[in-house]
Amino acid sequence: MKSKRKLSSKQIVIKTATVGLLLNMLAFPAASAMAEAVNKPVTTEAGTKAPVKTPAKTEVAKIPTVDSLGLKLKSAVLIEPTTGEILLSLNADEPLPPASMTKMMTEYLVSDAVKNGKISWDQKVVIQENASKQIGSRIFLAEHDEHTVKELYIAMAVGSANDATVALAELVAGSEQEFVTMMNETAKKMGMKTAHFINSTGLDRADMPKKFRPEAEGETVMSAMDAALLAKFIVTDHPDFTEFTTIQSYKFRERDSKPMVNYNWMLEANKNIPNFKAYAYPGLDGLKTGHTSSAGNCFTGTAVRDGMRLISVVMGANSEAHRFTETKKVLDFGFNNFEIKQVVAPKAVIEGTETVPVLKGKNKEVSVVTDSGVTFMVPKGTVSPQIKTTVVTNDPATLVAPIAGASKVGKVTYSYKIEGMSLTQEKTVNLITAEEAEKAGWFKLLLRAIGSFFGDLFKGIKNLF
């Protein structure tokens, strides 16, 4: 009887030790789950790459070369603003005099000032000396005249009026040169690499009123690529730009003998105007012409067709008409050869990363999907573009149940390069849980910990031999 009581005491000790061990395992259940996560075929923030299946190559129509267009220009560029894809480039990074395309920056900053409540469209503007002494395209504003911001803005956008432009610049910043500082600072923020402004109009230094010329040397310059980038910000940040750029003619004063006529002959609305119908372009609704003796004839155009907007810039054309016929070639090149295509649908399942591991969950994994779709510019007729996919999931140690549905657990980066194009399009979307990951009950966690413990124990013993 005495020996039997000693045996029961040993059993009690063993049971007590076992319970203590199990409690420790419950306190640190992540070890085995982390071991599972290491073997999961996903990209983690530590850099483990997910296997990606590359779709079979699809044959598409060959894109014509830029040389085949026979452009007679100093520079040109064509971009799609939502993807940033550069579809055509001819000396696009060369800084050149932009003439009145400079006014696009003035338009942007004035629109910003209205949007932010700094000024209003119906606010009266008193004309100062600098504005009254402007030459070139103008509406002959006299010092002390009063006009609304909207009237002056239309004169700038439609008639390219230098005096109206300076009046608006002085209203926003106090002086034209203070406004020029804003222009150059904004250009840097936009990522414009060559742009440098000396005035709000695009006039050469020698054509500015002598009293108001800047002290620093140099002229206004801007590459075609920078002009396209500026236009991109206009159409995306101020989508109501067409309220002004599509005005065909505008009578500034009742006493004026005739209205100003929009210098943009390519407006789609001009298809019924005898003098302009040969140049009217379907879907074209902006943006800004320019001309000086040093710049030649320039034009930043934008048009929408089948839901796709393109932005074109031509610089250094030899006549007013030539800048529009060359623009037609550039825009046709884009609309005839490219389209925007949804390459990944929203809520897509990533092959190889259908789930991510979950600690302390009722299930050890939770299904994941992307939170939004992806569109890229592709050659027309492309069925299955070859998209590269890179998946990065959050640190598995942070994925602890409960996890709500639609919780971000990583990110997916898609990239695509059109054959023959230099730019790789890239879009990153979130990887989210497709459902809620519920926390497991204590008993299930206990059993899971026991199984994991003995599995690791037997594996350790096996490795001894």
VOPAGU-2260 file (C-alpha; in pm, 1 decimal, decimal comma):
REM VOPAGU-2260
SITE   aa  ch    i         X         Y         Z
SITE  MET   A    0       0,0       0,0       0,0
SITE  LYS   A    1     285,2     232,2      81,8
SITE  SER   A    2     455,0     181,1    -258,8
SITE  LYS   A    3     125,8     240,2    -439,4
SITE  ARG   A    4      89,0     582,8    -274,2
SITE  LYS   A    5     445,6     677,5    -391,9
SITE  LEU   A    6     348,7     593,0    -753,8
SITE  SER   A    7      44,9     825,3    -736,5
SITE  SER   A    8     271,7    1108,2    -616,5
SITE  LYS   A    9     494,1    1069,5    -925,0
SITE  GLN   A   10     192,8    1076,4   -1150,3
SITE  ILE   A   11      80,7    1398,8    -984,3
SITE  VAL   A   12     423,1    1554,6   -1045,8
SITE  ILE   A   13     419,9    1447,4   -1413,4
SITE  LYS   A   14      68,6    1583,3   -1462,1
SITE  THR   A   15     160,8    1909,4   -1296,4
SITE  ALA   A   16     466,4    1948,5   -1519,1
SITE  THR   A   17     260,8    1867,8   -1826,7
SITE  VAL   A   18      -0,5    2127,0   -1739,9
SITE  GLY   A   19     272,1    2386,9   -1682,1
SITE  LEU   A   20     432,9    2301,2   -2014,8
SITE  LEU   A   21      98,5    2329,1   -2195,5
SITE  LEU   A   22      29,0    2663,9   -2034,4
SITE  ASN   A   23     367,8    2790,1   -2155,0
SITE  MET   A   24     288,6    2663,1   -2504,4
SITE  LEU   A   25     -46,9    2846,1   -2502,1
SITE  ALA   A   26     131,4    3165,0   -2401,3
SITE  PHE   A   27     367,6    3131,5   -2702,1
SITE  PRO   A   28     168,2    2959,2   -2978,6
SITE  ALA   A   29     329,5    3158,1   -3254,0
SITE  ALA   A   30     637,9    2938,8   -3290,4
SITE  SER   A   31     476,9    2653,9   -3481,9
SITE  ALA   A   32     251,8    2887,1   -3680,1
SITE  MET   A   33     554,3    3097,0   -3771,7
SITE  ALA   A   34     730,1    2780,4   -3888,3
SITE  GLU   A   35     434,0    2712,3   -4117,7
SITE  ALA   A   36     439,5    3072,0   -4243,8
SITE  VAL   A   37     805,8    3046,3   -4346,0
SITE  ASN   A   38     712,1    2773,6   -4590,9
SITE  LYS   A   39     414,4    2964,3   -4737,3
SITE  PRO   A   40     475,4    3075,0   -5099,5
SITE  VAL   A   41     411,9    3445,8   -5033,4
SITE  THR   A   42     630,2    3753,6   -5035,9
SITE  THR   A   43     682,2    3887,8   -4687,0
SITE  GLU   A   44     825,7    4221,7   -4586,3
SITE  ALA   A   45    1147,1    4033,4   -4515,7
SITE  GLY   A   46    1166,8    3970,4   -4889,0
SITE  THR   A   47    1048,7    3614,1   -4961,5
SITE  LYS   A   48     928,0    3610,6   -5320,4
SITE  ALA   A   49     592,7    3471,5   -5426,6
SITE  PRO   A   50     592,3    3240,9   -5729,5
SITE  VAL   A   51     426,5    3422,9   -6017,5
SITE  LYS   A   52     279,5    3255,4   -6319,5
SITE  THR   A   53     364,3    3445,1   -6637,0
SITE  PRO   A   54      86,3    3437,3   -6896,4
SITE  ALA   A   55     163,7    3317,2   -7243,8
SITE  LYS   A   56     288,6    3590,1   -7474,5
SITE  THR   A   57      15,2    3740,9   -7686,7
SITE  GLU   A   58      83,4    3877,2   -8033,4
SITE  VAL   A   59     -34,0    4232,6   -8089,6
SITE  ALA   A   60     -26,7    4471,6   -8378,9
SITE  LYS   A   61     311,7    4638,4   -8420,5
SITE  ILE   A   62     320,3    5001,1   -8307,0
SITE  PRO   A   63     440,5    5237,8   -8581,9
SITE  THR   A   64     762,3    5427,1   -8518,7
SITE  VAL   A   65     764,6    5798,8   -8443,0
SITE  ASP   A   66     977,3    5849,8   -8755,2
SITE  SER   A   67     696,0    5709,7   -8967,9
SITE  LEU   A   68     481,1    6010,9   -8876,2
SITE  GLY   A   69     716,8    6252,4   -9050,7
SITE  LEU   A   70     678,8    6520,8   -8783,2
SITE  LYS   A   71     833,6    6856,5   -8872,8
SITE  LEU   A   72     876,0    6995,8   -8523,1
SITE  LYS   A   73    1142,0    7088,6   -8270,7
SITE  SER   A   74     982,6    6857,7   -8014,5
SITE  ALA   A   75     665,0    6663,6   -7939,8
SITE  VAL   A   76     520,3    6430,0   -7680,6
SITE  LEU   A   77     201,5    6231,2   -7623,4
SITE  ILE   A   78      93,7    6098,2   -7283,6
SITE  GLU   A   79    -203,9    5927,2   -7122,3
SITE  PRO   A   80    -259,7    6114,2   -6794,0
SITE  THR   A   81    -400,5    5839,6   -6566,9
SITE  THR   A   82    -120,1    5588,6   -6627,3
SITE  GLY   A   83     147,3    5846,0   -6711,1
SITE  GLU   A   84     244,6    5634,2   -7011,6
SITE  ILE   A   85     451,8    5821,8   -7270,5
SITE  LEU   A   86     321,5    5704,5   -7606,8
SITE  LEU   A   87     531,3    5926,4   -7831,6
SITE  SER   A   88     844,8    6128,8   -7768,8
SITE  LEU   A   89    1045,2    6352,2   -8000,7
SITE  ASN   A   90    1315,1    6559,3   -7825,8
SITE  ALA   A   91    1057,8    6574,6   -7546,5
SITE  ASP   A   92    1302,5    6668,8   -7270,2
SITE  GLU   A   93    1467,4    6959,6   -7451,7
SITE  PRO   A   94    1393,1    7295,4   -7281,8
SITE  LEU   A   95    1248,5    7539,3   -7536,5
SITE  PRO   A   96    1060,6    7871,2   -7529,6
SITE  PRO   A   97     696,1    7775,0   -7467,1
SITE  ALA   A   98     541,9    8113,3   -7555,4
SITE  SER   A   99     183,0    8140,1   -7426,2
SITE  MET   A  100     171,8    7775,8   -7318,6
SITE  THR   A  101     329,9    7935,6   -7009,4
SITE  LYS   A  102     -19,6    8059,6   -6926,9
SITE  MET   A  103    -121,5    7703,3   -6838,6
SITE  MET   A  104      69,1    7746,0   -6512,2
SITE  THR   A  105    -104,1    8078,8   -6450,4
SITE  GLU   A  106    -440,2    7914,0   -6520,9
SITE  TYR   A  107    -357,4    7632,2   -6280,8
SITE  LEU   A  108    -257,7    7863,9   -5995,2
SITE  VAL   A  109    -555,1    8097,7   -6043,3
SITE  SER   A  110    -791,2    7799,2   -6047,0
SITE  ASP   A  111    -623,1    7673,4   -5730,3
SITE  ALA   A  112    -671,8    8011,3   -5562,5
SITE  VAL   A  113   -1043,5    8000,6   -5646,7
SITE  LYS   A  114   -1074,1    7638,7   -5535,3
SITE  ASN   A  115    -906,7    7717,9   -5202,1
SITE  GLY   A  116   -1123,5    8024,8   -5140,2
SITE  LYS   A  117    -840,7    8276,6   -5169,0
SITE  ILE   A  118   -1023,3    8459,6   -5448,9
SITE  SER   A  119   -1362,0    8417,6   -5620,2
SITE  TRP   A  120   -1477,2    8419,7   -5982,3
SITE  ASP   A  121   -1700,3    8722,5   -5932,7
SITE  GLN   A  122   -1434,8    8922,6   -5742,9
SITE  LYS   A  123   -1348,3    9259,5   -5897,6
SITE  VAL   A  124    -987,9    9316,6   -6006,1
SITE  VAL   A  125    -841,4    9666,8   -6037,8
SITE  ILE   A  126    -592,5    9683,6   -6325,5
SITE  GLN   A  127    -242,3    9799,6   -6231,5
SITE  GLU   A  128      35,9    9961,1   -6436,0
SITE  ASN   A  129     218,9    9640,8   -6529,4
SITE  ALA   A  130     -90,5    9478,3   -6679,5
SITE  SER   A  131    -184,2    9793,7   -6868,0
SITE  LYS   A  132     157,4    9808,7   -7040,5
SITE  GLN   A  133     161,4    9451,6   -7178,4
SITE  ILE   A  134     202,8    9401,9   -7553,2
SITE  GLY   A  135     124,2    9115,2   -7788,5
SITE  SER   A  136    -209,5    8938,3   -7749,3
SITE  ARG   A  137    -417,0    9160,9   -7523,1
SITE  ILE   A  138    -758,8    9313,8   -7458,4
SITE  PHE   A  139    -622,4    9666,2   -7406,1
SITE  LEU   A  140    -683,3    9700,9   -7035,5
SITE  ALA   A  141    -628,8   10051,1   -6899,0
SITE  GLU   A  142    -487,5   10124,8   -6555,8
SITE  HIS   A  143    -767,3   10142,3   -6294,3
SITE  ASP   A  144   -1013,0    9945,8   -6509,5
SITE  GLU   A  145   -1218,2    9692,6   -6312,5
SITE  HIS   A  146   -1316,8    9346,2   -6430,2
SITE  THR   A  147   -1409,3    9021,3   -6258,4
SITE  VAL   A  148   -1170,0    8731,9   -6215,4
SITE  LYS   A  149   -1388,3    8522,1   -6445,1
SITE  GLU   A  150   -1384,8    8782,3   -6723,6
SITE  LEU   A  151   -1007,3    8810,3   -6707,4
SITE  TYR   A  152    -966,4    8432,4   -6690,6
SITE  ILE   A  153   -1174,0    8384,1   -7006,7
SITE  ALA   A  154    -968,6    8652,8   -7180,7
SITE  MET   A  155    -652,8    8462,5   -7081,2
SITE  ALA   A  156    -781,4    8114,6   -7175,0
SITE  VAL   A  157    -961,2    8208,0   -7498,1
SITE  GLY   A  158    -777,3    8514,3   -7629,2
SITE  SER   A  159    -438,8    8448,8   -7463,7
SITE  ALA   A  160    -451,3    8806,8   -7334,6
SITE  ASN   A  161    -122,0    8905,0   -7171,7
SITE  ASP   A  162    -270,1    9202,0   -6984,8
SITE  ALA   A  163    -548,6    8989,3   -6832,9
SITE  THR   A  164    -291,8    8726,6   -6734,6
SITE  VAL   A  165     -70,8    8975,4   -6550,6
SITE  ALA   A  166    -373,1    9127,2   -6374,3
SITE  LEU   A  167    -466,1    8783,6   -6238,2
SITE  ALA   A  168    -107,9    8708,7   -6135,5
SITE  GLU   A  169     -88,8    9034,7   -5940,7
SITE  LEU   A  170    -421,0    8962,1   -5771,9
SITE  VAL   A  171    -309,1    8618,7   -5650,2
SITE  ALA   A  172      44,7    8704,8   -5538,2
SITE  GLY   A  173      63,8    9084,7   -5502,6
SITE  SER   A  174     308,9    9127,4   -5789,3
SITE  GLU   A  175     393,5    8940,1   -6105,8
SITE  GLN   A  176     740,9    8845,2   -5980,3
SITE  GLU   A  177     599,8    8705,1   -5656,5
SITE  PHE   A  178     362,7    8504,5   -5873,2
SITE  VAL   A  179     658,5    8383,7   -6081,7
SITE  THR   A  180     813,4    8250,1   -5760,4
SITE  MET   A  181     493,3    8052,7   -5704,7
SITE  MET   A  182     509,5    7926,6   -6063,2
SITE  ASN   A  183     863,7    7794,3   -6026,7
SITE  GLU   A  184     794,4    7638,0   -5686,4
SITE  THR   A  185     484,5    7465,3   -5823,7
SITE  ALA   A  186     678,5    7338,7   -6124,3
SITE  LYS   A  187     923,2    7165,5   -5889,7
SITE  LYS   A  188     640,5    7011,6   -5687,0
SITE  MET   A  189     486,4    6879,2   -6007,5
SITE  GLY   A  190     814,4    6713,5   -6104,6
SITE  MET   A  191     881,4    6940,4   -6401,5
SITE  LYS   A  192    1252,7    6902,3   -6473,5
SITE  THR   A  193    1333,9    7183,4   -6718,0
SITE  ALA   A  194    1068,2    7448,9   -6660,6
SITE  HIS   A  195    1182,2    7795,5   -6558,4
SITE  PHE   A  196     950,6    8096,4   -6566,5
SITE  ILE   A  197    1041,0    8467,6   -6570,4
SITE  ASN   A  198     684,5    8596,8   -6615,4
SITE  SER   A  199     323,2    8481,7   -6612,5
SITE  THR   A  200     266,8    8520,1   -6986,5
SITE  GLY   A  201     544,8    8351,6   -7182,1
SITE  LEU   A  202     664,4    8675,8   -7340,9
SITE  ASP   A  203    1035,5    8713,1   -7407,1
SITE  ARG   A  204    1219,5    8932,7   -7157,5
SITE  ALA   A  205    1265,3    9206,8   -7420,1
SITE  ASP   A  206     887,9    9224,8   -7474,4
SITE  MET   A  207     806,3    9280,5   -7106,8
SITE  PRO   A  208     754,0    9635,9   -6978,1
SITE  LYS   A  209    1107,5    9744,9   -6890,8
SITE  LYS   A  210    1014,2    9856,6   -6540,3
SITE  PHE   A  211     878,9    9511,7   -6454,1
SITE  ARG   A  212    1148,0    9284,7   -6598,3
SITE  PRO   A  213    1311,6    9046,5   -6348,4
SITE  GLU   A  214    1666,8    9119,3   -6233,5
SITE  ALA   A  215    1791,5    8764,0   -6288,2
SITE  GLU   A  216    1903,9    8672,7   -6637,2
SITE  GLY   A  217    1743,6    8407,0   -6855,5
SITE  GLU   A  218    1420,3    8342,3   -7042,2
SITE  THR   A  219    1115,5    8126,0   -6982,6
SITE  VAL   A  220    1178,4    7769,3   -7098,8
SITE  MET   A  221     983,9    7446,5   -7072,8
SITE  SER   A  222    1022,0    7109,2   -7242,6
SITE  ALA   A  223     735,2    6938,2   -7423,5
SITE  MET   A  224     736,5    6674,4   -7148,7
SITE  ASP   A  225     703,2    6940,7   -6879,7
SITE  ALA   A  226     419,0    7107,1   -7070,9
SITE  ALA   A  227     239,8    6770,4   -7090,7
SITE  LEU   A  228     294,8    6714,2   -6718,5
SITE  LEU   A  229     151,6    7058,0   -6640,9
SITE  ALA   A  230    -150,4    6980,6   -6860,2
SITE  LYS   A  231    -195,0    6652,5   -6673,4
SITE  PHE   A  232    -225,2    6841,8   -6344,6
SITE  ILE   A  233    -477,1    7080,1   -6497,8
SITE  VAL   A  234    -707,6    6807,6   -6628,2
SITE  THR   A  235    -685,6    6599,7   -6309,5
SITE  ASP   A  236    -688,6    6872,3   -6041,3
SITE  HIS   A  237    -927,0    7107,6   -6221,9
SITE  PRO   A  238   -1153,0    6892,4   -6440,3
SITE  ASP   A  239   -1382,7    7191,3   -6496,0
SITE  PHE   A  240   -1113,3    7346,1   -6719,3
SITE  THR   A  241   -1333,9    7282,2   -7023,0
SITE  GLU   A  242   -1579,1    7545,1   -6899,1
SITE  PHE   A  243   -1323,7    7795,9   -7028,8
SITE  THR   A  244   -1113,9    7617,7   -7291,7
SITE  THR   A  245   -1412,9    7519,5   -7508,2
SITE  ILE   A  246   -1543,3    7875,3   -7543,5
SITE  GLN   A  247   -1523,6    7945,9   -7916,8
SITE  SER   A  248   -1553,5    8323,9   -7895,2
SITE  TYR   A  249   -1608,1    8582,1   -7624,8
SITE  LYS   A  250   -1703,8    8949,4   -7629,5
SITE  PHE   A  251   -1509,3    9105,3   -7344,8
SITE  ARG   A  252   -1689,3    9443,2   -7344,5
SITE  GLU   A  253   -2019,5    9547,8   -7491,0
SITE  ARG   A  254   -1845,3    9829,2   -7676,5
SITE  ASP   A  255   -1592,2    9597,1   -7841,5
SITE  SER   A  256   -1648,8    9586,6   -8217,2
SITE  LYS   A  257   -1600,9    9209,8   -8234,7
SITE  PRO   A  258   -1545,9    8920,1   -7996,2
SITE  MET   A  259   -1214,1    8750,3   -7937,8
SITE  VAL   A  260   -1189,5    8413,6   -8114,7
SITE  ASN   A  261   -1032,3    8109,4   -7952,7
SITE  TYR   A  262    -685,6    8049,5   -8097,1
SITE  ASN   A  263    -748,4    7675,6   -8068,8
SITE  TRP   A  264    -878,7    7586,1   -8416,1
SITE  MET   A  265    -900,5    7216,0   -8325,2
SITE  LEU   A  266   -1196,1    7241,5   -8087,3
SITE  GLU   A  267   -1450,1    6976,4   -8177,6
SITE  ALA   A  268   -1721,2    7243,9   -8176,2
SITE  ASN   A  269   -1545,2    7410,6   -8471,1
SITE  LYS   A  270   -1656,8    7131,0   -8705,0
SITE  ASN   A  271   -1939,5    7357,7   -8823,0
SITE  ILE   A  272   -1727,4    7674,4   -8857,0
SITE  PRO   A  273   -1620,0    7717,1   -9221,7
SITE  ASN   A  274   -1275,3    7860,6   -9140,0
SITE  PHE   A  275   -1191,2    7592,3   -8884,9
SITE  LYS   A  276   -1380,8    7275,3   -8978,6
SITE  ALA   A  277   -1078,3    7133,7   -9159,4
SITE  TYR   A  278    -890,3    7137,1   -8826,3
SITE  ALA   A  279   -1169,6    7042,7   -8582,6
SITE  TYR   A  280   -1078,7    6720,0   -8404,3
SITE  PRO   A  281   -1329,1    6476,9   -8246,1
SITE  GLY   A  282   -1321,0    6496,8   -7867,6
SITE  LEU   A  283   -1071,5    6784,7   -7847,4
SITE  ASP   A  284   -1156,9    7027,6   -7567,5
SITE  GLY   A  285    -833,9    7215,0   -7484,6
SITE  LEU   A  286    -583,7    7332,8   -7397,5
SITE  LYS   A  287    -342,5    7616,6   -7493,1
SITE  THR   A  288    -170,2    7761,2   -7796,4
SITE  GLY   A  289     148,5    7967,4   -7801,3
SITE  HIS   A  290     349,6    8178,1   -8042,4
SITE  THR   A  291     650,7    8406,4   -8029,0
SITE  SER   A  292     926,2    8463,7   -8282,9
SITE  SER   A  293    1169,6    8262,4   -8068,7
SITE  ALA   A  294     928,9    7977,0   -7990,1
SITE  GLY   A  295     758,4    7940,5   -8324,6
SITE  ASN   A  296     408,3    7795,1   -8305,8
SITE  CYS   A  297     325,8    7564,0   -8015,1
SITE  PHE   A  298      18,3    7383,2   -7892,2
SITE  THR   A  299     -74,8    7169,0   -7594,1
SITE  GLY   A  300    -385,3    6975,7   -7694,0
SITE  THR   A  301    -606,5    6729,6   -7512,2
SITE  ALA   A  302    -885,7    6511,3   -7644,7
SITE  VAL   A  303   -1114,2    6234,4   -7518,7
SITE  ARG   A  304   -1224,1    5939,2   -7728,4
SITE  ASP   A  305   -1397,3    5620,4   -7610,5
SITE  GLY   A  306   -1340,2    5726,8   -7251,4
SITE  MET   A  307    -964,4    5772,0   -7294,3
SITE  ARG   A  308    -802,5    6115,8   -7263,5
SITE  LEU   A  309    -469,1    6191,0   -7427,1
SITE  ILE   A  310    -246,7    6497,6   -7392,4
SITE  SER   A  311     -24,4    6609,3   -7678,5
SITE  VAL   A  312     236,4    6882,8   -7705,9
SITE  VAL   A  313     398,6    7013,6   -8023,8
SITE  MET   A  314     667,2    7283,2   -8020,8
SITE  GLY   A  315     840,6    7473,9   -8297,7
SITE  ALA   A  316     584,3    7435,9   -8578,6
SITE  ASN   A  317     637,9    7674,4   -8868,7
SITE  SER   A  318     284,4    7819,0   -8885,0
SITE  GLU   A  319     -44,7    7839,1   -8697,7
SITE  ALA   A  320    -204,2    7576,9   -8922,0
SITE  HIS   A  321     102,2    7350,4   -8905,7
SITE  ARG   A  322      86,2    7317,3   -8525,9
SITE  PHE   A  323    -265,1    7176,5   -8563,2
SITE  THR   A  324    -196,2    6938,9   -8852,7
SITE  GLU   A  325     102,8    6801,9   -8659,2
SITE  THR   A  326    -109,0    6769,2   -8346,1
SITE  LYS   A  327    -359,6    6563,2   -8545,1
SITE  LYS   A  328     -81,1    6321,7   -8642,3
SITE  VAL   A  329      28,1    6289,5   -8279,7
SITE  LEU   A  330    -321,6    6234,9   -8139,2
SITE  ASP   A  331    -417,0    5994,1   -8419,6
SITE  PHE   A  332    -106,2    5792,7   -8336,9
SITE  GLY   A  333    -233,7    5751,8   -7981,9
SITE  PHE   A  334    -600,4    5685,7   -8046,8
SITE  ASN   A  335    -533,0    5448,5   -8339,6
SITE  ASN   A  336    -275,2    5232,9   -8164,4
SITE  PHE   A  337    -351,7    5227,5   -7790,9
SITE  GLU   A  338    -633,3    5171,2   -7545,4
SITE  ILE   A  339    -681,7    5163,8   -7169,2
SITE  LYS   A  340    -756,7    4812,7   -7052,0
SITE  GLN   A  341    -848,6    4670,6   -6712,2
SITE  VAL   A  342    -580,8    4406,9   -6669,3
SITE  VAL   A  343    -683,8    4298,9   -6318,6
SITE  ALA   A  344   -1038,8    4296,9   -6187,1
SITE  PRO   A  345   -1125,0    4412,6   -5833,0
SITE  LYS   A  346   -1129,2    4138,6   -5566,5
SITE  ALA   A  347    -880,1    3932,0   -5766,6
SITE  VAL   A  348    -724,7    3618,0   -5615,4
SITE  ILE   A  349    -345,1    3606,2   -5652,6
SITE  GLU   A  350    -218,6    3267,3   -5766,9
SITE  GLY   A  351      22,3    3134,6   -5503,0
SITE  THR   A  352    -110,4    3375,3   -5241,1
SITE  GLU   A  353    -471,5    3266,4   -5210,9
SITE  THR   A  354    -443,6    3274,3   -4829,0
SITE  VAL   A  355    -222,2    3407,7   -4551,2
SITE  PRO   A  356    -152,5    3235,7   -4216,9
SITE  VAL   A  357    -342,4    3352,8   -3907,9
SITE  LEU   A  358    -226,9    3305,5   -3550,2
SITE  LYS   A  359    -486,4    3194,2   -3289,4
SITE  GLY   A  360    -754,0    3172,5   -3557,2
SITE  LYS   A  361   -1041,0    2927,1   -3578,4
SITE  ASN   A  362    -880,4    2845,3   -3912,6
SITE  LYS   A  363    -506,0    2859,8   -3960,3
SITE  GLU   A  364    -544,3    3063,5   -4280,7
SITE  VAL   A  365    -771,9    3332,8   -4421,5
SITE  SER   A  366    -852,9    3396,9   -4788,3
SITE  VAL   A  367    -719,4    3721,1   -4937,0
SITE  VAL   A  368    -800,6    3928,2   -5248,1
SITE  THR   A  369    -700,1    4262,7   -5397,7
SITE  ASP   A  370    -903,0    4566,2   -5294,6
SITE  SER   A  371    -925,8    4731,9   -5637,8
SITE  GLY   A  372    -876,8    4671,4   -6008,3
SITE  VAL   A  373    -583,7    4780,0   -6224,6
SITE  THR   A  374    -588,8    4948,5   -6565,2
SITE  PHE   A  375    -292,9    4995,2   -6796,8
SITE  MET   A  376    -238,1    5148,7   -7137,2
SITE  VAL   A  377    -190,6    4861,4   -7386,6
SITE  PRO   A  378    -157,5    4829,0   -7763,9
SITE  LYS   A  379    -499,4    4801,3   -7926,1
SITE  GLY   A  380    -613,9    4442,1   -7964,8
SITE  THR   A  381    -405,1    4306,7   -7676,2
SITE  VAL   A  382    -595,5    4021,4   -7509,4
SITE  SER   A  383    -362,7    3897,8   -7235,6
SITE  PRO   A  384     -88,9    4151,1   -7162,1
SITE  GLN   A  385     209,6    4006,5   -6976,8
SITE  ILE   A  386     174,6    4153,3   -6630,8
SITE  LYS   A  387     444,6    4105,3   -6367,0
SITE  THR   A  388     305,4    4060,0   -6015,3
SITE  THR   A  389     493,3    4111,5   -5688,9
SITE  VAL   A  390     322,8    4027,8   -5358,2
SITE  VAL   A  391     431,9    4151,9   -5016,7
SITE  THR   A  392     241,1    4033,4   -4708,8
SITE  ASN   A  393     256,1    4175,4   -4359,3
SITE  ASP   A  394     479,6    4014,7   -4097,4
SITE  PRO   A  395     298,5    3688,7   -4001,9
SITE  ALA   A  396     350,2    3768,4   -3632,4
SITE  THR   A  397     109,1    4062,8   -3674,3
SITE  LEU   A  398    -168,4    3851,3   -3827,3
SITE  VAL   A  399    -339,5    3743,8   -3505,3
SITE  ALA   A  400    -709,6    3658,1   -3488,1
SITE  PRO   A  401    -959,1    3808,1   -3467,7
SITE  ILE   A  402    -910,0    3992,2   -3800,3
SITE  ALA   A  403   -1203,2    4178,0   -3956,6
SITE  GLY   A  404   -1301,5    4123,1   -4317,2
SITE  ALA   A  405   -1142,7    4366,1   -4567,4
SITE  SER   A  406    -842,7    4421,7   -4337,3
SITE  LYS   A  407    -517,7    4512,2   -4513,3
SITE  VAL   A  408    -269,3    4227,1   -4484,7
SITE  GLY   A  409     -24,6    4318,9   -4760,8
SITE  LYS   A  410       8,6    4475,2   -5102,8
SITE  VAL   A  411      35,5    4367,2   -5464,2
SITE  THR   A  412     237,7    4556,6   -5725,6
SITE  TYR   A  413     157,4    4504,6   -6092,5
SITE  SER   A  414     395,2    4622,0   -6364,3
SITE  TYR   A  415     368,4    4619,6   -6740,5
SITE  LYS   A  416     594,2    4741,2   -7019,6
SITE  ILE   A  417     477,7    4787,3   -7375,8
SITE  GLU   A  418     729,0    4644,2   -7618,3
SITE  GLY   A  419     927,1    4928,8   -7769,2
SITE  MET   A  420     829,6    5177,6   -7496,1
SITE  SER   A  421    1077,9    5296,6   -7233,3
SITE  LEU   A  422     840,8    5345,6   -6939,7
SITE  THR   A  423     718,6    5059,7   -6722,0
SITE  GLN   A  424     366,2    5121,4   -6595,6
SITE  GLU   A  425     320,7    5026,8   -6231,2
SITE  LYS   A  426      25,9    5015,7   -5993,3
SITE  THR   A  427      14,2    4897,8   -5630,7
SITE  VAL   A  428    -309,7    4784,1   -5464,1
SITE  ASN   A  429    -384,2    4649,4   -5119,0
SITE  LEU   A  430    -417,9    4281,0   -5034,0
SITE  ILE   A  431    -714,8    4241,9   -4799,5
SITE  THR   A  432    -892,2    3961,7   -4616,2
SITE  ALA   A  433   -1188,0    3824,8   -4810,4
SITE  GLU   A  434   -1366,4    3727,6   -4488,4
SITE  GLU   A  435   -1342,7    3760,2   -4113,8
SITE  ALA   A  436   -1078,5    3549,4   -3938,4
SITE  GLU   A  437   -1241,0    3449,3   -3609,2
SITE  LYS   A  438   -1038,8    3369,2   -3299,1
SITE  ALA   A  439   -1032,3    3003,4   -3195,6
SITE  GLY   A  440   -1168,0    2895,6   -2854,8
SITE  TRP   A  441    -928,4    2814,8   -2570,1
SITE  PHE   A  442    -984,9    2439,8   -2597,4
SITE  LYS   A  443    -902,4    2435,7   -2969,7
SITE  LEU   A  444    -589,5    2639,6   -2902,9
SITE  LEU   A  445    -495,8    2391,7   -2627,7
SITE  LEU   A  446    -535,0    2091,1   -2857,8
SITE  ARG   A  447    -345,9    2271,4   -3136,3
SITE  ALA   A  448     -61,5    2350,9   -2897,3
SITE  ILE   A  449     -45,6    1989,5   -2775,6
SITE  GLY   A  450     -33,9    1860,0   -3131,9
SITE  SER   A  451     230,8    2109,3   -3226,5
SITE  PHE   A  452     439,9    2024,0   -2920,1
SITE  PHE   A  453     442,4    1651,2   -2981,2
SITE  GLY   A  454     494,2    1701,6   -3353,4
SITE  ASP   A  455     804,4    1908,6   -3282,2
SITE  LEU   A  456     916,8    1658,4   -3016,1
SITE  PHE   A  457     895,6    1357,5   -3248,9
SITE  LYS   A  458    1063,4    1555,4   -3526,9
SITE  GLY   A  459    1348,6    1639,1   -3288,8
SITE  ILE   A  460    1388,5    1275,8   -3186,2
SITE  LYS   A  461    1386,7    1166,6   -3551,6
SITE  ASN   A  462    1661,2    1414,7   -3632,4
SITE  LEU   A  463    1880,1    1259,9   -3362,3
SITE  PHE   A  464    1908,1     947,7   -3572,4
